[in-house]
Amino acid sequence: MLDKDIEKVLLSQDTIRDIVKRLGQELTRDYHDKFPIVIGLLKGCIPFMSDLIREMDMHIELSFMNISSYFGGIESTGDVKIEMDLGMPVKNRHVLIAEDIVDTGRTIKAVVELLKYRGALSVKVVTLVDKPAGRVTEYQPDYVGQTIPKAFVVGYGLDYEEKYRNLPYVGTLKPSVYMNEE
Ligand code: PRP
C-alpha cells in the first residue's frame, strides 16, 4: 500500500542493512571502552537506532530527546524546539547522537552545542542519511550512512506529515502525494 506513493528507492532494505552493519563496526571500534550514552532524537531515529545498537558490540546506555524542527511539512521551518529533554546527565560522559537525517544542520548543531555545554566529554553524531545540499549552517556529521542529493525523502523513520516512518526503506515521495494535499 505504501509502495505506490514512492517515486524512487534511494536506500533499499539490503543497502540499509549493509550500512548499519558497517556503522556498527566502526562504532564498536571507536567506542568499545567508552561506555557511551547513545541518544536518539525522536521520532525519526527509531528504526535506525534500533537496528544500529544491535550492531554495537559493547556496553551502552540509551537515552532520548524529542526535538522538532519541521512540524510535519516538507520544508524546515528553521525553529528548533526541545519537546522532551534527556532523563540523565551527560556530564563527563561520551555521547553519540543517532539521527535519521542531517539536512539544514540546525537541529543537530543545536543539540551538539547543548550537550557540550552540559559537560559531555565528547559529542559525536551518527546519521543514516546526510543531505549536505540542504545545509544552511556549516556542519559535518562524524559517521554517515549515505550521502543523498537534495530531495525530500521518507521511510525508515523519515516522515511526511508523520506518515511513512514505517516504510522499511528510504525513497522519494511522488510529488502528487503532497501536491494533492495542498
Ligand atoms: C527531522 C530529522 C532530524 C531533523 C533534520 O526531525 O529527524 O532530526 O529533522 O533536519 P535539519 O538538519 O534541517 O535540522 P523532525 O524535527 O522532523 O522530527 P522527527 O524526528 O519527529 O521527524
Backbone and ligand atoms as CSV (ligand in chain L), in Angstrom:
chain,resi,resn,atom,element,x,y,z
A,1,MET,N,N,0.813,-1.214,0.000
A,1,MET,CA,C,0.000,0.000,0.000
A,1,MET,C,C,0.858,1.280,0.000
A,2,LEU,N,N,1.912,1.280,0.836
A,2,LEU,CA,C,2.759,2.479,0.910
A,2,LEU,C,C,3.639,2.630,-0.329
A,3,ASP,N,N,4.030,1.473,-0.915
A,3,ASP,CA,C,4.928,1.480,-2.077
A,3,ASP,C,C,4.426,2.380,-3.212
A,4,LYS,N,N,3.134,2.428,-3.391
A,4,LYS,CA,C,2.567,3.147,-4.551
A,4,LYS,C,C,2.827,4.652,-4.486
A,5,ASP,N,N,3.144,5.171,-3.307
A,5,ASP,CA,C,3.408,6.609,-3.164
A,5,ASP,C,C,4.889,6.964,-3.372
A,6,ILE,N,N,5.702,5.949,-3.582
A,6,ILE,CA,C,7.148,6.179,-3.680
A,6,ILE,C,C,7.581,6.285,-5.135
A,7,GLU,N,N,8.324,7.361,-5.412
A,7,GLU,CA,C,8.793,7.593,-6.779
A,7,GLU,C,C,10.056,6.781,-7.058
A,8,LYS,N,N,11.008,6.875,-6.126
A,8,LYS,CA,C,12.301,6.216,-6.347
A,8,LYS,C,C,12.870,5.726,-5.016
A,9,VAL,N,N,13.396,4.508,-5.019
A,9,VAL,CA,C,14.032,3.990,-3.802
A,9,VAL,C,C,15.479,4.486,-3.773
A,10,LEU,N,N,15.856,5.148,-2.688
A,10,LEU,CA,C,17.249,5.640,-2.573
A,10,LEU,C,C,18.109,4.673,-1.769
A,11,LEU,N,N,17.556,4.136,-0.700
A,11,LEU,CA,C,18.275,3.139,0.113
A,11,LEU,C,C,17.348,1.935,0.300
A,12,SER,N,N,17.683,0.847,-0.352
A,12,SER,CA,C,16.856,-0.362,-0.227
A,12,SER,C,C,17.078,-0.998,1.151
A,13,GLN,N,N,16.261,-1.997,1.463
A,13,GLN,CA,C,16.428,-2.684,2.753
A,13,GLN,C,C,17.806,-3.340,2.852
A,14,ASP,N,N,18.266,-3.917,1.740
A,14,ASP,CA,C,19.599,-4.561,1.737
A,14,ASP,C,C,20.694,-3.520,1.944
A,15,THR,N,N,20.555,-2.380,1.266
A,15,THR,CA,C,21.551,-1.309,1.414
A,15,THR,C,C,21.588,-0.827,2.857
A,16,ILE,N,N,20.412,-0.626,3.446
A,16,ILE,CA,C,20.353,-0.154,4.831
A,16,ILE,C,C,21.019,-1.172,5.758
A,17,ARG,N,N,20.746,-2.446,5.519
A,17,ARG,CA,C,21.347,-3.494,6.362
A,17,ARG,C,C,22.887,-3.414,6.297
A,18,ASP,N,N,23.422,-3.240,5.092
A,18,ASP,CA,C,24.890,-3.154,4.928
A,18,ASP,C,C,25.444,-1.913,5.620
A,19,ILE,N,N,24.743,-0.782,5.455
A,19,ILE,CA,C,25.187,0.479,6.061
A,19,ILE,C,C,25.218,0.346,7.577
A,20,VAL,N,N,24.146,-0.198,8.132
A,20,VAL,CA,C,24.025,-0.302,9.591
A,20,VAL,C,C,25.125,-1.227,10.140
A,21,LYS,N,N,25.408,-2.278,9.418
A,21,LYS,CA,C,26.460,-3.202,9.844
A,21,LYS,C,C,27.826,-2.502,9.848
A,22,ARG,N,N,28.075,-1.775,8.775
A,22,ARG,CA,C,29.360,-1.064,8.675
A,22,ARG,C,C,29.496,-0.019,9.781
A,23,LEU,N,N,28.440,0.769,9.994
A,23,LEU,CA,C,28.495,1.793,11.038
A,23,LEU,C,C,28.664,1.144,12.414
A,24,GLY,N,N,27.976,0.033,12.632
A,24,GLY,CA,C,28.087,-0.677,13.905
A,24,GLY,C,C,29.522,-1.127,14.168
A,25,GLN,N,N,30.191,-1.578,13.118
A,25,GLN,CA,C,31.591,-2.000,13.271
A,25,GLN,C,C,32.493,-0.809,13.588
A,26,GLU,N,N,32.266,0.305,12.881
A,26,GLU,CA,C,33.087,1.500,13.137
A,26,GLU,C,C,32.886,2.001,14.563
A,27,LEU,N,N,31.633,1.990,15.016
A,27,LEU,CA,C,31.328,2.495,16.362
A,27,LEU,C,C,31.869,1.542,17.429
A,28,THR,N,N,31.810,0.257,17.163
A,28,THR,CA,C,32.346,-0.717,18.110
A,28,THR,C,C,33.862,-0.497,18.256
A,29,ARG,N,N,34.513,-0.254,17.143
A,29,ARG,CA,C,35.960,0.013,17.163
A,29,ARG,C,C,36.260,1.295,17.959
A,30,ASP,N,N,35.472,2.342,17.755
A,30,ASP,CA,C,35.784,3.643,18.362
A,30,ASP,C,C,35.268,3.807,19.788
A,31,TYR,N,N,34.270,3.039,20.180
A,31,TYR,CA,C,33.618,3.280,21.483
A,31,TYR,C,C,33.664,2.098,22.445
A,32,HIS,N,N,34.328,1.004,22.090
A,32,HIS,CA,C,34.210,-0.221,22.892
A,32,HIS,C,C,34.611,-0.028,24.360
A,33,ASP,N,N,35.516,0.923,24.633
A,33,ASP,CA,C,35.970,1.116,26.022
A,33,ASP,C,C,35.434,2.438,26.608
A,34,LYS,N,N,34.396,3.004,25.984
A,34,LYS,CA,C,33.948,4.352,26.403
A,34,LYS,C,C,32.581,4.361,27.083
A,35,PHE,N,N,31.866,3.246,27.116
A,35,PHE,CA,C,30.525,3.166,27.717
A,35,PHE,C,C,29.693,4.410,27.365
A,36,PRO,N,N,29.463,4.630,26.053
A,36,PRO,CA,C,28.785,5.859,25.630
A,36,PRO,C,C,27.293,5.869,25.969
A,37,ILE,N,N,26.744,7.091,26.032
A,37,ILE,CA,C,25.289,7.244,26.036
A,37,ILE,C,C,24.885,7.446,24.575
A,38,VAL,N,N,24.078,6.550,24.060
A,38,VAL,CA,C,23.568,6.718,22.699
A,38,VAL,C,C,22.232,7.444,22.808
A,39,ILE,N,N,22.191,8.629,22.223
A,39,ILE,CA,C,20.996,9.467,22.328
A,39,ILE,C,C,20.253,9.484,20.998
A,40,GLY,N,N,19.004,9.095,21.051
A,40,GLY,CA,C,18.173,9.130,19.853
A,40,GLY,C,C,17.328,10.382,19.848
A,41,LEU,N,N,17.260,11.029,18.681
A,41,LEU,CA,C,16.378,12.191,18.546
A,41,LEU,C,C,15.061,11.701,17.955
A,42,LEU,N,N,14.056,11.700,18.789
A,42,LEU,CA,C,12.731,11.182,18.396
A,42,LEU,C,C,12.072,12.112,17.376
A,43,LYS,N,N,11.195,11.609,16.514
A,43,LYS,CA,C,10.855,10.202,16.441
A,43,LYS,C,C,11.595,9.500,15.310
A,44,GLY,N,N,12.216,10.298,14.448
A,44,GLY,CA,C,12.817,9.746,13.241
A,44,GLY,C,C,13.900,8.711,13.466
A,45,CYS,N,N,14.521,8.746,14.649
A,45,CYS,CA,C,15.665,7.865,14.913
A,45,CYS,C,C,15.274,6.409,15.129
A,46,ILE,N,N,14.004,6.150,15.411
A,46,ILE,CA,C,13.608,4.848,15.959
A,46,ILE,C,C,14.072,3.610,15.151
A,47,PRO,N,N,13.720,3.478,13.859
A,47,PRO,CA,C,14.154,2.262,13.153
A,47,PRO,C,C,15.681,2.159,13.063
A,48,PHE,N,N,16.318,3.276,12.710
A,48,PHE,CA,C,17.778,3.270,12.544
A,48,PHE,C,C,18.478,2.949,13.856
A,49,MET,N,N,18.094,3.634,14.910
A,49,MET,CA,C,18.758,3.430,16.199
A,49,MET,C,C,18.545,2.006,16.699
A,50,SER,N,N,17.334,1.519,16.522
A,50,SER,CA,C,17.007,0.174,16.969
A,50,SER,C,C,17.898,-0.868,16.275
A,51,ASP,N,N,18.103,-0.698,14.968
A,51,ASP,CA,C,18.969,-1.641,14.240
A,51,ASP,C,C,20.442,-1.405,14.576
A,52,LEU,N,N,20.829,-0.137,14.652
A,52,LEU,CA,C,22.241,0.204,14.857
A,52,LEU,C,C,22.782,-0.323,16.193
A,53,ILE,N,N,22.030,-0.152,17.261
A,53,ILE,CA,C,22.571,-0.539,18.578
A,53,ILE,C,C,22.781,-2.053,18.669
A,54,ARG,N,N,22.044,-2.803,17.839
A,54,ARG,CA,C,22.249,-4.252,17.846
A,54,ARG,C,C,23.495,-4.669,17.073
A,55,GLU,N,N,24.101,-3.708,16.380
A,55,GLU,CA,C,25.382,-3.963,15.709
A,55,GLU,C,C,26.542,-3.381,16.513
A,56,MET,N,N,26.248,-2.824,17.685
A,56,MET,CA,C,27.305,-2.251,18.529
A,56,MET,C,C,27.608,-3.243,19.652
A,57,ASP,N,N,28.794,-3.846,19.565
A,57,ASP,CA,C,29.137,-4.930,20.484
A,57,ASP,C,C,29.899,-4.361,21.692
A,58,MET,N,N,29.155,-3.740,22.592
A,58,MET,CA,C,29.769,-3.079,23.761
A,58,MET,C,C,28.660,-2.665,24.717
A,59,HIS,N,N,29.039,-2.209,25.907
A,59,HIS,CA,C,28.041,-1.662,26.817
A,59,HIS,C,C,27.720,-0.233,26.410
A,60,ILE,N,N,26.414,0.055,26.379
A,60,ILE,CA,C,25.972,1.415,26.094
A,60,ILE,C,C,24.813,1.748,27.037
A,61,GLU,N,N,24.507,3.038,27.152
A,61,GLU,CA,C,23.250,3.443,27.773
A,61,GLU,C,C,22.431,4.120,26.691
A,62,LEU,N,N,21.116,4.047,26.834
A,62,LEU,CA,C,20.230,4.680,25.858
A,62,LEU,C,C,19.513,5.851,26.491
A,63,SER,N,N,19.342,6.896,25.715
A,63,SER,CA,C,18.520,7.997,26.175
A,63,SER,C,C,17.902,8.676,24.949
A,64,PHE,N,N,16.877,9.481,25.199
A,64,PHE,CA,C,16.148,10.086,24.082
A,64,PHE,C,C,15.848,11.556,24.330
A,65,MET,N,N,15.813,12.295,23.244
A,65,MET,CA,C,15.327,13.679,23.279
A,65,MET,C,C,14.327,13.810,22.144
A,66,ASN,N,N,13.395,14.692,22.321
A,66,ASN,CA,C,12.485,14.979,21.208
A,66,ASN,C,C,12.661,16.437,20.808
A,67,ILE,N,N,13.222,16.602,19.623
A,67,ILE,CA,C,13.485,17.937,19.088
A,67,ILE,C,C,12.643,18.102,17.835
A,68,SER,N,N,11.987,19.217,17.694
A,68,SER,CA,C,11.174,19.421,16.491
A,68,SER,C,C,11.718,20.569,15.661
A,69,SER,N,N,11.684,20.371,14.366
A,69,SER,CA,C,12.029,21.497,13.510
A,69,SER,C,C,11.099,21.597,12.315
A,70,TYR,N,N,10.616,20.465,11.826
A,70,TYR,CA,C,9.848,20.515,10.573
A,70,TYR,C,C,8.345,20.700,10.776
A,71,PHE,N,N,7.857,20.211,11.892
A,71,PHE,CA,C,6.423,20.245,12.175
A,71,PHE,C,C,5.589,19.665,11.044
A,72,GLY,N,N,6.104,18.596,10.443
A,72,GLY,CA,C,5.268,17.796,9.544
A,72,GLY,C,C,5.295,18.134,8.067
A,73,GLY,N,N,5.786,19.278,7.670
A,73,GLY,CA,C,5.754,19.641,6.254
A,73,GLY,C,C,6.959,19.107,5.502
A,74,ILE,N,N,7.251,19.661,4.330
A,74,ILE,CA,C,8.402,19.188,3.572
A,74,ILE,C,C,9.571,20.167,3.640
A,75,GLU,N,N,9.362,21.335,4.208
A,75,GLU,CA,C,10.446,22.311,4.357
A,75,GLU,C,C,10.698,22.555,5.836
A,76,SER,N,N,11.962,22.728,6.210
A,76,SER,CA,C,12.275,23.060,7.594
A,76,SER,C,C,11.757,24.464,7.916
A,77,THR,N,N,11.183,24.618,9.087
A,77,THR,CA,C,10.686,25.936,9.482
A,77,THR,C,C,11.805,26.814,10.032
A,78,GLY,N,N,12.912,26.166,10.388
A,78,GLY,CA,C,14.008,26.933,10.965
A,78,GLY,C,C,13.929,26.999,12.470
A,79,ASP,N,N,12.816,26.602,13.050
A,79,ASP,CA,C,12.694,26.604,14.512
A,79,ASP,C,C,13.176,25.279,15.069
A,80,VAL,N,N,13.942,25.340,16.160
A,80,VAL,CA,C,14.367,24.125,16.844
A,80,VAL,C,C,13.846,24.210,18.262
A,81,LYS,N,N,13.068,23.212,18.646
A,81,LYS,CA,C,12.405,23.276,19.940
A,81,LYS,C,C,12.595,21.958,20.689
A,82,ILE,N,N,12.944,22.039,21.982
A,82,ILE,CA,C,13.045,20.809,22.784
A,82,ILE,C,C,11.653,20.458,23.282
A,83,GLU,N,N,11.108,19.364,22.761
A,83,GLU,CA,C,9.781,18.894,23.206
A,83,GLU,C,C,9.923,18.016,24.445
A,84,MET,N,N,11.013,17.237,24.478
A,84,MET,CA,C,11.266,16.353,25.619
A,84,MET,C,C,12.772,16.263,25.827
A,85,ASP,N,N,13.199,16.521,27.055
A,85,ASP,CA,C,14.644,16.543,27.318
A,85,ASP,C,C,15.126,15.164,27.773
A,86,LEU,N,N,16.447,15.007,27.852
A,86,LEU,CA,C,17.059,13.763,28.318
A,86,LEU,C,C,16.661,13.496,29.764
A,87,GLY,N,N,16.666,12.227,30.132
A,87,GLY,CA,C,16.338,11.884,31.514
A,87,GLY,C,C,17.579,11.654,32.353
A,88,MET,N,N,18.755,12.005,31.832
A,88,MET,CA,C,20.002,11.746,32.576
A,88,MET,C,C,21.051,12.817,32.278
A,89,PRO,N,N,21.972,13.027,33.217
A,89,PRO,CA,C,23.046,13.994,32.929
A,89,PRO,C,C,24.060,13.411,31.939
A,90,VAL,N,N,24.689,14.274,31.172
A,90,VAL,CA,C,25.717,13.810,30.229
A,90,VAL,C,C,27.109,14.241,30.672
A,91,LYS,N,N,27.188,14.943,31.784
A,91,LYS,CA,C,28.469,15.461,32.268
A,91,LYS,C,C,29.490,14.327,32.398
A,92,ASN,N,N,30.683,14.552,31.837
A,92,ASN,CA,C,31.782,13.591,31.865
A,92,ASN,C,C,31.485,12.263,31.180
A,93,ARG,N,N,30.533,12.268,30.265
A,93,ARG,CA,C,30.220,11.051,29.509
A,93,ARG,C,C,30.473,11.281,28.019
A,94,HIS,N,N,30.811,10.168,27.348
A,94,HIS,CA,C,30.891,10.221,25.885
A,94,HIS,C,C,29.481,10.025,25.331
A,95,VAL,N,N,29.113,10.909,24.409
A,95,VAL,CA,C,27.759,10.899,23.869
A,95,VAL,C,C,27.802,10.665,22.360
A,96,LEU,N,N,26.916,9.805,21.919
A,96,LEU,CA,C,26.776,9.564,20.484
A,96,LEU,C,C,25.314,9.795,20.124
A,97,ILE,N,N,25.069,10.749,19.252
A,97,ILE,CA,C,23.694,11.057,18.856
A,97,ILE,C,C,23.360,10.294,17.576
A,98,ALA,N,N,22.234,9.598,17.606
A,98,ALA,CA,C,21.792,8.847,16.426
A,98,ALA,C,C,20.678,9.619,15.731
A,99,GLU,N,N,20.908,9.937,14.472
A,99,GLU,CA,C,19.953,10.719,13.675
A,99,GLU,C,C,19.548,9.942,12.433
A,100,ASP,N,N,18.343,10.191,11.962
A,100,ASP,CA,C,17.960,9.603,10.683
A,100,ASP,C,C,18.495,10.442,9.518
A,101,ILE,N,N,18.467,11.792,9.698
A,101,ILE,CA,C,18.924,12.661,8.604
A,101,ILE,C,C,19.514,13.956,9.152
A,102,VAL,N,N,20.572,14.427,8.501
A,102,VAL,CA,C,21.058,15.786,8.735
A,102,VAL,C,C,20.782,16.548,7.442
A,103,ASP,N,N,19.944,17.579,7.560
A,103,ASP,CA,C,19.504,18.327,6.372
A,103,ASP,C,C,20.054,19.752,6.461
A,104,THR,N,N,19.283,20.682,7.041
A,104,THR,CA,C,19.813,22.045,7.178
A,104,THR,C,C,20.987,22.059,8.162
A,105,GLY,N,N,20.987,21.094,9.101
A,105,GLY,CA,C,22.025,21.034,10.125
A,105,GLY,C,C,21.627,21.762,11.401
A,106,ARG,N,N,20.494,22.450,11.365
A,106,ARG,CA,C,20.093,23.270,12.528
A,106,ARG,C,C,19.837,22.420,13.768
A,107,THR,N,N,19.093,21.336,13.599
A,107,THR,CA,C,18.724,20.503,14.752
A,107,THR,C,C,19.973,19.967,15.436
A,108,ILE,N,N,20.817,19.326,14.639
A,108,ILE,CA,C,21.948,18.622,15.232
A,108,ILE,C,C,22.952,19.595,15.832
A,109,LYS,N,N,23.149,20.720,15.161
A,109,LYS,CA,C,24.088,21.707,15.673
A,109,LYS,C,C,23.625,22.228,17.037
A,110,ALA,N,N,22.343,22.488,17.151
A,110,ALA,CA,C,21.802,22.987,18.424
A,110,ALA,C,C,21.973,21.932,19.528
A,111,VAL,N,N,21.707,20.674,19.208
A,111,VAL,CA,C,21.790,19.615,20.225
A,111,VAL,C,C,23.253,19.362,20.624
A,112,VAL,N,N,24.140,19.338,19.644
A,112,VAL,CA,C,25.567,19.119,19.951
A,112,VAL,C,C,26.074,20.227,20.874
A,113,GLU,N,N,25.736,21.461,20.539
A,113,GLU,CA,C,26.178,22.587,21.375
A,113,GLU,C,C,25.620,22.490,22.791
A,114,LEU,N,N,24.361,22.097,22.904
A,114,LEU,CA,C,23.719,21.973,24.211
A,114,LEU,C,C,24.409,20.906,25.065
A,115,LEU,N,N,24.694,19.752,24.457
A,115,LEU,CA,C,25.277,18.651,25.233
A,115,LEU,C,C,26.736,18.936,25.614
A,116,LYS,N,N,27.419,19.669,24.756
A,116,LYS,CA,C,28.786,20.099,25.119
A,116,LYS,C,C,28.711,21.081,26.284
A,117,TYR,N,N,27.776,21.982,26.219
A,117,TYR,CA,C,27.582,22.974,27.287
A,117,TYR,C,C,27.285,22.275,28.610
A,118,ARG,N,N,26.578,21.139,28.523
A,118,ARG,CA,C,26.244,20.394,29.745
A,118,ARG,C,C,27.400,19.547,30.257
A,119,GLY,N,N,28.527,19.583,29.577
A,119,GLY,CA,C,29.736,18.960,30.103
A,119,GLY,C,C,30.053,17.572,29.595
A,120,ALA,N,N,29.465,17.164,28.457
A,120,ALA,CA,C,29.816,15.853,27.889
A,120,ALA,C,C,31.304,15.838,27.524
A,121,LEU,N,N,31.949,14.688,27.700
A,121,LEU,CA,C,33.374,14.567,27.356
A,121,LEU,C,C,33.564,14.662,25.851
A,122,SER,N,N,32.656,14.043,25.119
A,122,SER,CA,C,32.676,14.143,23.659
A,122,SER,C,C,31.246,14.004,23.165
A,123,VAL,N,N,30.972,14.660,22.047
A,123,VAL,CA,C,29.642,14.562,21.441
A,123,VAL,C,C,29.837,14.317,19.949
A,124,LYS,N,N,29.452,13.118,19.505
A,124,LYS,CA,C,29.569,12.815,18.077
A,124,LYS,C,C,28.216,12.394,17.526
A,125,VAL,N,N,28.130,12.404,16.211
A,125,VAL,CA,C,26.847,12.164,15.558
A,125,VAL,C,C,26.969,11.075,14.509
A,126,VAL,N,N,26.038,10.132,14.577
A,126,VAL,CA,C,25.931,9.135,13.514
A,126,VAL,C,C,24.582,9.342,12.839
A,127,THR,N,N,24.612,9.502,11.521
A,127,THR,CA,C,23.363,9.704,10.794
A,127,THR,C,C,23.243,8.698,9.668
A,128,LEU,N,N,22.043,8.188,9.478
A,128,LEU,CA,C,21.835,7.250,8.374
A,128,LEU,C,C,22.034,7.982,7.049
A,129,VAL,N,N,21.408,9.155,6.957
A,129,VAL,CA,C,21.417,9.890,5.703
A,129,VAL,C,C,21.949,11.300,5.935
A,130,ASP,N,N,22.819,11.742,5.042
A,130,ASP,CA,C,23.322,13.111,5.096
A,130,ASP,C,C,22.926,13.813,3.796
A,131,LYS,N,N,22.361,15.001,3.944
A,131,LYS,CA,C,21.943,15.770,2.761
A,131,LYS,C,C,22.658,17.109,2.783
A,132,PRO,N,N,23.950,17.129,2.430
A,132,PRO,CA,C,24.739,18.364,2.557
A,132,PRO,C,C,24.198,19.508,1.721
A,133,ALA,N,N,23.497,19.204,0.633
A,133,ALA,CA,C,22.949,20.266,-0.221
A,133,ALA,C,C,21.880,21.087,0.502
A,134,GLY,N,N,21.360,20.543,1.609
A,134,GLY,CA,C,20.322,21.260,2.348
A,134,GLY,C,C,20.845,22.191,3.421
A,135,ARG,N,N,22.155,22.186,3.654
A,135,ARG,CA,C,22.721,22.929,4.787
A,135,ARG,C,C,22.483,24.435,4.720
A,136,VAL,N,N,22.131,24.989,5.873
A,136,VAL,CA,C,22.106,26.451,5.999
A,136,VAL,C,C,23.137,26.888,7.027
A,137,THR,N,N,23.771,25.897,7.662
A,137,THR,CA,C,24.795,26.185,8.650
A,137,THR,C,C,25.885,25.130,8.482
A,138,GLU,N,N,27.128,25.519,8.735
A,138,GLU,CA,C,28.218,24.577,8.497
A,138,GLU,C,C,28.180,23.449,9.521
A,139,TYR,N,N,28.099,22.218,9.051
A,139,TYR,CA,C,28.107,21.083,9.977
A,139,TYR,C,C,28.446,19.794,9.227
A,140,GLN,N,N,29.335,18.998,9.812
A,140,GLN,CA,C,29.722,17.727,9.199
A,140,GLN,C,C,29.523,16.600,10.221
A,141,PRO,N,N,28.576,15.678,9.969
A,141,PRO,CA,C,28.386,14.566,10.915
A,141,PRO,C,C,29.624,13.653,10.968
A,142,ASP,N,N,29.830,13.014,12.111
A,142,ASP,CA,C,31.043,12.208,12.308
A,142,ASP,C,C,30.973,10.864,11.593
A,143,TYR,N,N,29.799,10.253,11.584
A,143,TYR,CA,C,29.607,8.957,10.924
A,143,TYR,C,C,28.380,9.079,10.009
A,144,VAL,N,N,28.574,8.774,8.728
A,144,VAL,CA,C,27.489,8.942,7.759
A,144,VAL,C,C,27.190,7.606,7.077
A,145,GLY,N,N,25.902,7.248,7.056
A,145,GLY,CA,C,25.497,6.039,6.333
A,145,GLY,C,C,25.600,6.263,4.849
A,146,GLN,N,N,24.841,7.210,4.338
A,146,GLN,CA,C,24.892,7.539,2.919
A,146,GLN,C,C,24.568,9.006,2.680
A,147,THR,N,N,25.317,9.610,1.774
A,147,THR,CA,C,25.037,10.989,1.360
A,147,THR,C,C,24.025,10.931,0.220
A,148,ILE,N,N,23.009,11.789,0.317
A,148,ILE,CA,C,21.981,11.783,-0.732
A,148,ILE,C,C,21.845,13.185,-1.331
A,149,PRO,N,N,21.307,13.258,-2.558
A,149,PRO,CA,C,21.095,14.577,-3.180
A,149,PRO,C,C,19.928,15.313,-2.544
A,150,LYS,N,N,19.746,16.554,-2.934
A,150,LYS,CA,C,18.666,17.361,-2.353
A,150,LYS,C,C,17.314,16.874,-2.881
A,151,ALA,N,N,16.652,16.084,-2.059
A,151,ALA,CA,C,15.325,15.570,-2.419
A,151,ALA,C,C,14.596,15.318,-1.124
A,152,PHE,N,N,13.280,15.346,-1.173
A,152,PHE,CA,C,12.519,15.076,0.047
A,152,PHE,C,C,12.317,13.574,0.164
A,153,VAL,N,N,12.887,12.999,1.223
A,153,VAL,CA,C,12.868,11.543,1.363
A,153,VAL,C,C,12.029,11.111,2.564
A,154,VAL,N,N,11.443,9.936,2.421
A,154,VAL,CA,C,10.641,9.357,3.508
A,154,VAL,C,C,11.045,7.901,3.710
A,155,GLY,N,N,10.619,7.366,4.836
A,155,GLY,CA,C,10.835,5.950,5.114
A,155,GLY,C,C,11.907,5.697,6.150
A,156,TYR,N,N,11.831,4.518,6.795
A,156,TYR,CA,C,12.812,4.097,7.798
A,156,TYR,C,C,13.025,5.224,8.835
A,157,GLY,N,N,11.919,5.773,9.297
A,157,GLY,CA,C,11.968,6.827,10.318
A,157,GLY,C,C,11.606,8.201,9.791
A,158,LEU,N,N,11.911,8.445,8.532
A,158,LEU,CA,C,11.666,9.773,7.949
A,158,LEU,C,C,10.199,9.893,7.535
A,159,ASP,N,N,9.610,11.037,7.877
A,159,ASP,CA,C,8.168,11.167,7.660
A,159,ASP,C,C,7.784,12.271,6.687
A,160,TYR,N,N,6.561,12.144,6.182
A,160,TYR,CA,C,5.866,13.261,5.574
A,160,TYR,C,C,4.554,13.384,6.338
A,161,GLU,N,N,4.374,14.481,7.037
A,161,GLU,CA,C,3.202,14.687,7.892
A,161,GLU,C,C,2.956,13.480,8.789
A,162,GLU,N,N,4.043,13.014,9.408
A,162,GLU,CA,C,4.038,11.905,10.375
A,162,GLU,C,C,3.831,10.528,9.744
A,163,LYS,N,N,3.617,10.477,8.428
A,163,LYS,CA,C,3.394,9.181,7.780
A,163,LYS,C,C,4.682,8.693,7.110
A,164,TYR,N,N,4.688,7.424,6.754
A,164,TYR,CA,C,5.775,6.737,6.025
A,164,TYR,C,C,6.982,6.384,6.896
A,165,ARG,N,N,6.938,6.659,8.207
A,165,ARG,CA,C,8.092,6.310,9.049
A,165,ARG,C,C,8.316,4.801,9.068
A,166,ASN,N,N,7.230,4.041,8.885
A,166,ASN,CA,C,7.304,2.583,8.969
A,166,ASN,C,C,7.618,1.912,7.638
A,167,LEU,N,N,7.881,2.695,6.604
A,167,LEU,CA,C,8.360,2.124,5.341
A,167,LEU,C,C,9.737,1.511,5.611
A,168,PRO,N,N,9.991,0.278,5.178
A,168,PRO,CA,C,11.263,-0.364,5.559
A,168,PRO,C,C,12.482,0.086,4.750
A,169,TYR,N,N,12.296,1.045,3.832
A,169,TYR,CA,C,13.411,1.560,3.035
A,169,TYR,C,C,13.259,3.079,2.922
A,170,VAL,N,N,14.247,3.732,2.307
A,170,VAL,CA,C,14.186,5.192,2.137
A,170,VAL,C,C,13.972,5.512,0.663
A,171,GLY,N,N,13.017,6.385,0.385
A,171,GLY,CA,C,12.750,6.744,-1.005
A,171,GLY,C,C,12.179,8.143,-1.112
A,172,THR,N,N,12.045,8.586,-2.369
A,172,THR,CA,C,11.413,9.899,-2.578
A,172,THR,C,C,9.916,9.692,-2.791
A,173,LEU,N,N,9.188,10.688,-2.333
A,173,LEU,CA,C,7.741,10.640,-2.428
A,173,LEU,C,C,7.306,11.191,-3.789
A,174,LYS,N,N,6.294,10.585,-4.381
A,174,LYS,CA,C,5.757,11.158,-5.634
A,174,LYS,C,C,5.195,12.544,-5.329
A,175,PRO,N,N,5.555,13.553,-6.137
A,175,PRO,CA,C,5.054,14.912,-5.875
A,175,PRO,C,C,3.531,14.952,-5.769
A,176,SER,N,N,2.854,14.062,-6.500
A,176,SER,CA,C,1.376,14.058,-6.461
A,176,SER,C,C,0.864,13.841,-5.040
A,177,VAL,N,N,1.631,13.167,-4.203
A,177,VAL,CA,C,1.176,12.880,-2.837
A,177,VAL,C,C,1.061,14.171,-2.039
A,178,TYR,N,N,2.088,15.025,-2.118
A,178,TYR,CA,C,1.992,16.247,-1.317
A,178,TYR,C,C,1.289,17.385,-2.048
A,179,MET,N,N,1.278,17.340,-3.379
A,179,MET,CA,C,0.568,18.390,-4.101
A,179,MET,C,C,-0.950,18.239,-3.965
A,180,ASN,N,N,-1.414,16.999,-3.893
A,180,ASN,CA,C,-2.866,16.747,-3.751
A,180,ASN,C,C,-3.418,17.262,-2.454
A,181,GLU,N,N,-2.518,17.389,-1.457
A,181,GLU,CA,C,-2.995,17.762,-0.123
A,181,GLU,C,C,-2.986,19.262,0.088
A,182,GLU,N,N,-2.428,20.009,-0.864
A,182,GLU,CA,C,-2.361,21.455,-0.643
A,182,GLU,C,C,-3.658,22.160,-1.001
L,1,PRP,C1,C,13.954,15.728,11.358
L,1,PRP,C2,C,15.066,14.707,11.433
L,1,PRP,C3,C,16.197,15.466,12.067
L,1,PRP,C4,C,15.975,16.874,11.563
L,1,PRP,C5,C,16.925,17.155,10.447
L,1,PRP,O1,O,13.316,15.770,12.585
L,1,PRP,O2,O,14.700,13.586,12.214
L,1,PRP,O3,O,16.144,15.454,13.470
L,1,PRP,O4,O,14.620,16.954,11.099
L,1,PRP,O5,O,16.677,18.400,9.905
L,1,PRP,P1,P,17.661,19.634,9.976
L,1,PRP,O6,O,19.061,19.155,9.700
L,1,PRP,O7,O,17.128,20.505,8.873
L,1,PRP,O8,O,17.532,20.279,11.324
L,1,PRP,P2,P,11.889,16.407,12.844
L,1,PRP,O9,O,12.056,17.719,13.513
L,1,PRP,O10,O,11.088,16.378,11.563
L,1,PRP,O11,O,11.258,15.413,13.888
L,1,PRP,P3,P,11.002,13.831,13.752
L,1,PRP,O12,O,12.299,13.137,14.060
L,1,PRP,O13,O,9.945,13.564,14.764
L,1,PRP,O14,O,10.544,13.585,12.333
